Amino acid sequence: VIPNDQGNHTTPSCVAFTDTCRLIGDAAVNQASMNSVNTVFDVKRLIGRQFINASVQGDIKLWPFKVISGPSDRPMIVVQYKGGGKQFTAEEISSMVLIKMRETAEAYLDKAFNDSQRQPTIDASAIAGLNVMRIINEPSAAVIAYGLDRISGNGSVKTLLIFDLGGGTLDISIISVDMGIFTVKATSGDTHLGGEDLNNRMVEHFTQDFLRRHKSDIRSNPRALMRLRTACERAKRMLSYTAQAKFEIDSLHNGIDFCGSISRARFEELNMDLYRKCIEHVEKCLSDAKMDKSRIHDVVLVGGSSRIPKVQNLLQDFFNGKNLCNSINPDEAVAYGAAVQAAILRGECSQKVQDLILLDVTPLSLGIEVVGGIMSVVIPRTTTISFKKDQIFTTAYDNQTAVAINVYERVKVR
């Protein structure tokens, strides 16, 4: 995995705007507390959603930067840049991060390769000037990284559960591996469950603590909130290795110094409902795959938040004490697997890698609208791609000369 200009193997999806320049990644994070209202992060949660969406409204209350309703109720991010007000879509912000990734890759290899997630990110990639050859789900990319060194062509079939808990989303896939063929059996997840939600719980905890102790509410102070969020992020990481985390913030709000302390047990209590939701999605994925948990050979951990001890304990208990696979770097696995897939598509890899085949599935059912506004499923969810199906429908009325065909996708069909 190629290091960025700071020497790190991961780059935060964070963009900051100043009077003179635009900062991306670590540089943006490092100045966030001084420029909170113009430092943008977590935009993945805006992609594909309308401003009026309840989850968007909930997130806006927690962010120091401003989000307004734009054309067609599209969320627009408002910042001050080079002395003037600017508005950007979430896709435009994402494209800035992708451009940075491309520049890092080109500086190292003199070639570009890309990495991804669904249609809005295809749009962001196009803005960034990337050639999107294929969209690959994060767990699918991770299993390629896992399987490259471990899966041999000895005829044995392994079934893996990929548990990917990142900063903003939870993605779970069950994948069988047989002679270099990776077949996705089922997927599940939550686009609004990740490390940022754990951070939000801790920020709210200490916001209330500050209010109780000093009779002052810091939620009206974006800079104070950003400084507190940064401290909470560090405390969360510390709690993966220690039982207690402490931090001090000088002059947090109204000249008041703030000392925070939280135990791992209290942190787990604040987030227990979120941890349980993770296990519920594991159960759902197994149910969709029509598979008992005893048939899972390995549970592979991906994403920085999968390091959290309570998450690992709950997973291990659910799988009856099975050892979890954390031998691959959870922060780098997706990028590594996506790069391998790109190399396969371009024919720029060894014969061993070239023979790998990834068969993905449809995450949602696909169908068309019929009389009564009902969706008639044509392709059920978890159908292996590629897939073709013919189905005959008649017109609603005799002698009808035209018809409007509305195509829908959804998780559950009534």
C-alpha positions as CSV (number, residue, x, y, z in Angstrom):
1,V,0.0,0.0,0.0
2,I,1.4,3.3,-1.1
3,P,2.1,5.9,1.7
4,N,0.7,9.4,1.2
5,D,2.7,12.6,1.4
6,Q,2.6,12.5,5.2
7,G,4.0,8.9,5.2
8,N,0.7,7.4,6.3
9,H,-1.0,4.4,4.7
10,T,-4.5,5.8,5.3
11,T,-5.8,9.2,4.3
12,P,-8.7,10.8,6.2
13,S,-11.7,11.7,4.0
14,C,-11.5,15.3,5.1
15,V,-11.3,18.5,3.1
16,A,-10.6,22.0,4.5
17,F,-10.9,25.4,2.8
18,T,-8.9,28.5,3.8
19,D,-8.3,32.0,2.5
20,T,-5.4,30.8,0.4
21,C,-5.8,27.1,-0.4
22,R,-7.6,23.8,-0.1
23,L,-6.3,21.1,2.2
24,I,-7.0,17.4,1.9
25,G,-6.5,14.4,4.3
26,D,-4.0,14.7,7.2
27,A,-3.4,18.4,6.5
28,A,-7.1,19.2,6.8
29,V,-7.4,17.2,10.0
30,N,-4.4,18.9,11.6
31,Q,-6.0,22.4,11.3
32,A,-9.6,21.4,12.0
33,S,-9.9,22.8,15.5
34,M,-8.8,26.3,14.2
35,N,-11.0,26.2,11.1
36,S,-13.9,24.0,12.1
37,V,-16.7,25.6,10.1
38,N,-14.7,25.2,6.8
39,T,-13.4,21.7,7.5
40,V,-15.7,19.1,5.9
41,F,-15.8,15.4,6.8
42,D,-18.2,12.4,6.8
43,V,-19.8,13.5,3.5
44,K,-20.5,9.9,2.6
45,R,-23.6,10.2,4.7
46,L,-25.0,12.9,2.4
47,I,-24.5,11.0,-0.9
48,G,-27.7,9.9,-2.5
49,R,-29.9,11.5,0.2
50,Q,-32.2,14.6,0.2
51,F,-31.7,17.4,2.6
52,I,-35.1,16.7,4.2
53,N,-34.0,13.1,5.1
54,A,-34.2,12.5,8.8
55,S,-30.7,11.0,9.0
56,V,-29.3,14.1,7.2
57,Q,-31.0,16.4,9.6
58,G,-29.7,14.5,12.6
59,D,-26.1,14.6,11.2
60,I,-26.3,18.4,10.5
61,K,-26.8,19.0,14.2
62,L,-23.5,17.3,15.0
63,W,-21.4,18.9,12.2
64,P,-19.6,22.2,12.7
65,F,-19.8,23.0,8.9
66,K,-23.0,24.3,7.3
67,V,-25.3,22.2,5.1
68,I,-28.3,23.8,3.2
69,S,-30.9,22.6,0.8
70,G,-29.9,23.1,-2.8
71,P,-31.6,22.4,-6.1
72,S,-34.1,19.4,-6.0
73,D,-33.5,19.4,-2.2
74,R,-30.0,18.2,-2.7
75,P,-27.7,18.8,0.3
76,M,-25.1,21.6,-0.4
77,I,-22.1,22.2,1.8
78,V,-21.3,25.9,2.5
79,V,-17.8,27.1,3.2
80,Q,-15.7,30.2,3.0
81,Y,-12.9,29.7,0.4
82,K,-10.4,32.3,-0.8
83,G,-12.4,35.2,0.6
84,G,-15.8,34.2,-0.7
85,G,-18.7,31.9,0.0
86,K,-18.7,28.6,-1.9
87,Q,-21.2,25.7,-2.2
88,F,-20.3,22.1,-3.0
89,T,-22.2,18.8,-3.3
90,A,-21.1,15.7,-1.4
91,E,-19.9,14.2,-4.7
92,E,-17.7,17.2,-5.4
93,I,-16.1,16.9,-1.9
94,S,-15.5,13.2,-2.5
95,S,-13.9,13.9,-5.9
96,M,-11.4,16.2,-4.1
97,V,-10.3,13.3,-2.0
98,L,-10.1,11.0,-5.0
99,I,-8.0,13.5,-6.9
100,K,-5.6,13.5,-3.9
101,M,-5.5,9.7,-4.0
102,R,-4.8,9.8,-7.8
103,E,-2.0,12.3,-7.3
104,T,-0.4,10.0,-4.6
105,A,-0.6,7.0,-6.9
106,E,0.8,8.8,-9.9
107,A,3.7,10.2,-7.9
108,Y,4.6,6.7,-6.9
109,L,3.8,4.6,-9.9
110,D,3.2,7.0,-12.8
111,K,-0.2,5.2,-13.4
112,A,-3.6,5.7,-11.9
113,F,-5.9,3.1,-10.3
114,N,-9.2,3.6,-8.6
115,D,-11.4,2.5,-5.7
116,S,-15.0,3.0,-5.0
117,Q,-18.7,2.7,-4.0
118,R,-21.9,3.0,-6.1
119,Q,-23.3,5.5,-8.6
120,P,-22.7,8.8,-6.7
121,T,-19.0,7.8,-6.3
122,I,-18.9,7.0,-10.0
123,D,-19.9,10.6,-10.5
124,A,-17.3,11.8,-8.0
125,S,-14.7,9.6,-9.8
126,A,-15.7,11.2,-13.2
127,I,-15.2,14.6,-11.7
128,A,-11.8,13.5,-10.5
129,G,-10.9,12.3,-14.0
130,L,-10.8,8.6,-13.1
131,N,-11.8,5.8,-15.4
132,V,-14.2,3.6,-13.5
133,M,-13.8,0.0,-14.8
134,R,-15.8,-1.7,-12.1
135,I,-17.5,-0.9,-8.8
136,I,-16.5,-3.4,-6.1
137,N,-18.1,-3.6,-2.6
138,E,-15.7,-3.1,0.3
139,P,-16.1,-6.6,1.8
140,S,-15.5,-8.1,-1.7
141,A,-12.3,-6.1,-2.0
142,A,-11.3,-7.2,1.5
143,V,-11.8,-10.9,0.8
144,I,-9.5,-10.6,-2.2
145,A,-6.8,-9.1,0.1
146,Y,-7.4,-11.9,2.6
147,G,-7.6,-14.7,0.1
148,L,-4.6,-13.8,-2.0
149,D,-2.1,-15.4,0.3
150,R,-4.3,-17.9,2.1
151,I,-6.6,-19.6,-0.4
152,S,-4.8,-22.3,-2.3
153,G,-6.1,-24.2,-5.3
154,N,-6.2,-27.5,-3.4
155,G,-10.0,-28.0,-4.0
156,S,-11.1,-27.1,-0.5
157,V,-14.0,-24.6,-0.3
158,K,-13.9,-22.0,2.4
159,T,-16.8,-19.8,3.5
160,L,-15.8,-16.4,5.0
161,L,-17.8,-13.7,6.8
162,I,-16.3,-10.3,6.1
163,F,-17.2,-7.9,8.9
164,D,-16.4,-4.3,7.8
165,L,-17.0,-1.6,10.4
166,G,-15.6,1.6,9.1
167,G,-15.9,5.3,10.0
168,G,-19.4,5.7,8.5
169,T,-20.8,2.4,7.5
170,L,-21.2,-1.3,8.4
171,D,-20.8,-3.8,5.5
172,I,-21.1,-7.5,6.0
173,S,-20.7,-10.2,3.3
174,I,-20.6,-14.0,3.3
175,I,-18.3,-15.2,0.5
176,S,-17.3,-18.7,-0.5
177,V,-13.9,-19.2,-2.1
178,D,-13.3,-22.2,-4.3
179,M,-10.2,-22.6,-6.6
180,G,-9.8,-18.8,-6.9
181,I,-13.5,-18.1,-7.5
182,F,-14.9,-15.7,-4.9
183,T,-18.7,-16.0,-4.8
184,V,-20.7,-13.6,-2.7
185,K,-23.6,-15.4,-1.1
186,A,-25.3,-12.6,0.8
187,T,-24.7,-9.0,2.0
188,S,-26.1,-6.9,4.7
189,G,-25.2,-3.6,6.5
190,D,-26.1,-0.1,7.5
191,T,-25.0,3.0,5.7
192,H,-25.4,5.0,9.0
193,L,-23.5,2.9,11.5
194,G,-19.8,3.3,12.0
195,G,-17.0,4.9,14.1
196,E,-18.5,8.4,13.6
197,D,-21.6,7.3,15.5
198,L,-19.5,6.1,18.4
199,N,-17.7,9.4,18.3
200,N,-21.0,11.2,18.4
201,R,-22.1,9.3,21.5
202,M,-18.9,10.3,23.3
203,V,-19.2,13.9,22.1
204,E,-22.7,14.1,23.5
205,H,-21.6,12.5,26.7
206,F,-18.9,15.1,27.3
207,T,-21.1,18.0,26.1
208,Q,-23.6,17.1,28.8
209,D,-20.7,16.7,31.3
210,F,-19.5,20.2,30.5
211,L,-23.0,21.6,30.8
212,R,-23.5,19.9,34.2
213,R,-20.2,21.0,35.6
214,H,-20.0,24.6,34.2
215,K,-23.6,25.5,33.3
216,S,-22.5,26.4,29.8
217,D,-23.5,24.7,26.5
218,I,-20.7,24.3,24.0
219,R,-23.0,23.2,21.2
220,S,-23.2,26.8,20.1
221,N,-19.5,26.9,19.6
222,P,-18.4,25.0,16.4
223,R,-14.7,25.4,17.2
224,A,-15.2,23.9,20.7
225,L,-17.2,21.1,19.3
226,M,-14.5,20.2,16.8
227,R,-11.8,20.3,19.4
228,L,-13.9,18.0,21.6
229,R,-14.6,15.7,18.7
230,T,-10.9,15.4,18.0
231,A,-10.2,14.6,21.6
232,C,-13.0,12.0,21.7
233,E,-11.7,10.3,18.6
234,R,-8.3,9.9,20.3
235,A,-9.9,8.6,23.5
236,K,-11.9,6.1,21.5
237,R,-8.7,4.7,19.9
238,M,-7.0,4.6,23.3
239,L,-9.9,2.5,24.8
240,S,-9.1,-0.3,22.3
241,Y,-5.8,-0.8,24.2
242,T,-6.4,0.6,27.7
243,A,-9.3,0.5,30.3
244,Q,-9.3,4.2,30.8
245,A,-8.8,7.3,28.6
246,K,-8.2,10.8,29.7
247,F,-7.7,14.1,27.9
248,E,-7.3,17.8,28.6
249,I,-8.4,20.7,26.4
250,D,-7.2,24.2,27.3
251,S,-9.8,27.0,27.1
252,L,-12.4,24.8,25.5
253,H,-15.3,27.2,25.8
254,N,-15.6,30.7,27.5
255,G,-12.1,30.4,28.7
256,I,-12.8,27.2,30.7
257,D,-10.3,24.3,30.6
258,F,-11.8,20.9,30.4
259,C,-10.6,17.6,31.6
260,G,-12.4,14.5,30.4
261,S,-12.1,10.9,31.5
262,I,-14.0,7.8,30.4
263,S,-13.6,4.1,31.1
264,R,-14.0,1.4,28.5
265,A,-17.0,0.1,30.4
266,R,-18.8,3.4,30.2
267,F,-17.9,3.8,26.5
268,E,-19.4,0.3,25.9
269,E,-22.5,1.3,27.8
270,L,-23.0,4.4,25.7
271,N,-22.8,2.4,22.5
272,M,-24.3,-1.0,23.4
273,D,-27.3,-0.6,21.2
274,L,-25.1,0.1,18.2
275,Y,-23.0,-3.0,18.9
276,R,-26.1,-5.1,19.1
277,K,-27.2,-3.7,15.7
278,C,-23.9,-5.0,14.3
279,I,-24.7,-8.5,15.5
280,E,-28.3,-8.2,14.1
281,H,-26.9,-7.5,10.7
282,V,-24.6,-10.6,11.0
283,E,-27.7,-12.7,11.7
284,K,-29.5,-11.1,8.8
285,C,-26.7,-11.9,6.4
286,L,-26.6,-15.5,7.6
287,S,-30.4,-15.7,7.1
288,D,-30.2,-14.3,3.6
289,A,-27.5,-16.8,2.7
290,K,-29.6,-19.6,4.2
291,M,-26.6,-20.6,6.2
292,D,-26.0,-21.7,9.8
293,K,-23.1,-19.9,11.6
294,S,-21.4,-23.2,12.1
295,R,-20.6,-23.2,8.3
296,I,-18.5,-20.1,8.5
297,H,-14.8,-21.0,8.4
298,D,-13.3,-17.6,9.1
299,V,-14.6,-14.3,10.4
300,V,-12.4,-11.5,8.8
301,L,-12.3,-8.1,10.5
302,V,-12.0,-5.0,8.2
303,G,-12.3,-1.3,9.0
304,G,-10.7,0.7,11.8
305,S,-13.7,0.3,14.1
306,S,-13.5,-3.5,14.0
307,R,-10.5,-3.1,16.4
308,I,-12.9,-2.2,19.3
309,P,-12.7,-4.9,21.9
310,K,-16.5,-5.1,22.6
311,V,-17.2,-5.6,18.9
312,Q,-14.7,-8.4,18.8
313,N,-16.1,-10.0,22.0
314,L,-19.7,-9.9,20.7
315,L,-18.6,-11.5,17.4
316,Q,-16.6,-14.1,19.1
317,D,-19.4,-15.0,21.5
318,F,-21.9,-15.1,18.5
319,F,-19.6,-17.6,16.7
320,N,-19.2,-19.8,19.8
321,G,-15.7,-18.7,20.6
322,K,-14.2,-18.9,17.1
323,N,-11.0,-17.0,16.7
324,L,-11.4,-13.9,14.6
325,C,-9.1,-13.2,11.7
326,N,-7.3,-9.9,12.3
327,S,-4.1,-10.8,10.5
328,I,-4.7,-8.4,7.6
329,N,-4.5,-4.7,8.2
330,P,-8.1,-3.6,8.6
331,D,-7.4,-0.1,7.4
332,E,-5.6,-1.2,4.2
333,A,-7.4,-4.4,3.2
334,V,-10.1,-2.7,1.0
335,A,-7.6,-0.5,-0.9
336,Y,-5.3,-3.5,-1.4
337,G,-8.1,-5.7,-2.7
338,A,-9.5,-3.0,-5.0
339,A,-6.0,-2.4,-6.4
340,V,-5.7,-6.2,-7.1
341,Q,-9.1,-6.1,-8.9
342,A,-8.0,-3.1,-11.0
343,A,-4.8,-4.9,-11.9
344,I,-6.8,-8.0,-13.0
345,L,-9.1,-5.8,-15.2
346,R,-6.1,-4.2,-16.8
347,G,-4.3,-7.5,-17.3
348,E,-1.3,-6.2,-15.3
349,C,-0.7,-9.0,-12.8
350,S,0.7,-12.5,-12.4
351,Q,-1.1,-15.6,-13.7
352,K,-2.0,-16.6,-10.2
353,V,-3.8,-13.4,-9.6
354,Q,-5.2,-13.1,-13.1
355,D,-7.2,-16.4,-12.5
356,L,-9.1,-14.9,-9.6
357,I,-12.8,-14.4,-10.3
358,L,-15.2,-12.3,-8.2
359,L,-18.9,-13.0,-8.5
360,D,-20.9,-10.4,-6.7
361,V,-24.6,-10.2,-5.9
362,T,-27.5,-7.7,-6.2
363,P,-27.8,-6.1,-2.7
364,L,-31.5,-5.1,-3.4
365,S,-34.4,-6.7,-5.2
366,L,-35.0,-5.3,-8.7
367,G,-38.5,-5.1,-10.2
368,I,-41.1,-3.0,-12.0
369,E,-44.3,-1.2,-10.9
370,V,-47.5,-3.0,-11.8
371,V,-51.2,-2.1,-11.3
372,G,-52.0,-0.7,-7.8
373,G,-48.5,0.8,-7.3
374,I,-47.1,-2.6,-6.3
375,M,-43.5,-3.7,-7.1
376,S,-43.3,-7.0,-8.9
377,V,-39.9,-8.5,-8.3
378,V,-38.0,-9.6,-11.4
379,I,-34.6,-10.2,-9.9
380,P,-34.5,-11.1,-6.1
381,R,-31.8,-9.6,-3.8
382,T,-28.6,-11.7,-3.4
383,T,-28.9,-12.9,-7.0
384,T,-25.4,-13.5,-8.5
385,I,-24.2,-11.0,-11.1
386,S,-24.3,-11.2,-14.0
387,F,-27.9,-12.5,-14.5
388,K,-30.6,-12.3,-17.1
389,K,-34.3,-13.1,-16.7
390,D,-37.3,-12.8,-19.0
391,Q,-40.7,-12.1,-17.6
392,I,-44.0,-11.4,-19.4
393,F,-46.4,-8.7,-18.3
394,T,-49.7,-7.7,-20.0
395,T,-51.1,-4.2,-20.4
396,A,-53.6,-3.0,-17.8
397,Y,-56.3,-2.2,-20.4
398,D,-57.4,-3.5,-23.7
399,N,-56.1,-1.7,-26.8
400,Q,-53.4,0.1,-24.8
401,T,-50.8,1.6,-27.1
402,A,-48.2,3.0,-24.6
403,V,-46.9,2.0,-21.2
404,A,-44.7,3.7,-18.6
405,I,-42.2,1.2,-17.1
406,N,-41.0,2.3,-13.6
407,V,-38.0,0.2,-12.3
408,Y,-37.5,0.0,-8.6
409,E,-35.1,-1.5,-6.1
410,R,-35.7,-2.2,-2.4
411,V,-34.7,-4.5,0.4
412,K,-38.2,-5.7,1.4
413,V,-41.2,-6.1,-0.9
414,R,-44.7,-6.0,0.6
